[in-house]
Amino acid sequence: MTTTQPISLLLCALGGEGGGILTDWLVDTARHAGYPAQATSIPGVAQRTGATTYYLEVFPVPTADLGGRRPVFGLNPLPGRLDALVSSELLETGRQITNGLASSTHTLVISSSARALTTGEKMVMGDGRRDNAELLALVNKHSRARHVLDMAALTKQAGTVVSAVMLGAIAGSGLLPFSRRDYEAVIAESGGGAKASLRGFALAFDAVNAQRTQAAYVEQVLADGAAPAPQQAVLPEALRREFPLEAHGIMALGHARVCEYQNAAYGERYAQRLRRVLAAETLGDPKNLHGHRTTVEMARWVALWMAFDDIVLVADLKSRASRQARVRGEAKAGQDDLLRVYDHFKPGAPEFAAMLPESLAQRVLAWDRKRVAAGRAPWALPLKIGTHSVLGMLALRGLAACKRLRPLGSRFHTEQALIDRWVDAVVRLAALHAPLAHEVALCGRLIKGYGSTNERGKDNLLHIIDHLALPALADPASATQRAQAVAAARGAALSDEAGKALDQALRQHGAPARPVKAQPIRWQHNPRLKAKPASTT
């Protein structure tokens, strides 16, 4: 008895996720099973919302076997002595590990793989998310064992709160000396949401059990000297023979995306663009010193650009059966429940013009510019479509069927010309200097969003190509320096939406700043128009 130590757990949950309820469940389960336990809460602050950690200790000897003696519990976790760290969010797990509480020899980490992005991550123009791989590596380094699962998905599937899922994960890990029936008995007494909580508990319990079973199987397989065969990406056989193995995975996704977006011929157009890149990369790097990294990156960004957003794609996505099922799941609607779903649209003149031939598109845009110049708001068509109704769904499916007419639209031709201009630059540079071509390929990250954000990204890309990359063709000795300049300019463009950082980076590398574009005339107050009365709603 003098050497037996309490089992210590640190529970971490964001605000509103039921961390206090989870703690109460664990204490009640310990008492129900006949074990002494104590819990304390530690107020704290996270970057996303209020967060509180809960510290729990359970003495692993039943109260009946203590002979009237009572164990001494601690009020806070000791660095390096924590038995389990349980967290509902991956970055929060990393935050607690960096506090020095977890130990590679002592601590079991149970964490969600889901992320609640911080404000700092959301503000970045590019992909400002912390790399999950780095966080998972941190977990692996500072834990004796770990169970990482998508608690957010399990919570949504069960229609409950994440605290029930966390409890199921703790129970499934086998850390505490309680039976599954002890946990379920306590949850069953928790009130009206008990059924949903039990569903979440069961999903997490089974998921962690499956991980333990799989880990045991892998250890046995490795002990027997055999390793499971890795899965390979699926591509049409002709493309598999034509392209290097390292490009197969991303090409499989890209090819499927563009084929679904338009048709098989569009998929062949995608493959043809990549053939040009591969041929140029092979010519410029015949010994394959840099691998086929440029082809791999182009396979990613060409597919994303070719599947650009338009009203046809929006209609297709909003009318898919998978989307209807997701909406019903989010609304927690049962099979016998009636659910009305209204989708709001407000397409303007540019969206309609994009689907028209060039001559008609220019007329529509010129008409809209005249409206704005006259002091009126840009034209738009507010729509409210009930996608739960037959007529509403037919309207969306009819618009989605217009993808056959997409190649006739002005925007389709404009986007294809810009894509080819970018691909041509990569092809010409790949034959000259592989690192510079790779940096230009990575500039595909600049093409994102819609509306003005998308247009600004394309302008930035073309300016970088024309003034930083292509001049290397006339001065090959500057290719290495220009590769560094392109990388710096791309990073600056992704860090600042206004473009000031990009202009500064351009000037630092001897390129002109972007030309100042005339801002479109926005709606202004017209004194000849009578003011509308204020709404009292």
Beta strands, then each sheet from edge to edge (+ up, - down):
strand 1: 7-14
strand 2: 37-45
strand 3: 50-58
strand 4: 84-87
strand 5: 108-112
strand 6: 145-149
strand 7: 342-345
strand 8: 383-386
sheet 1: 2+ 3- 1+ 4+ 5+ 6+
sheet 2: 7+ 8-
end
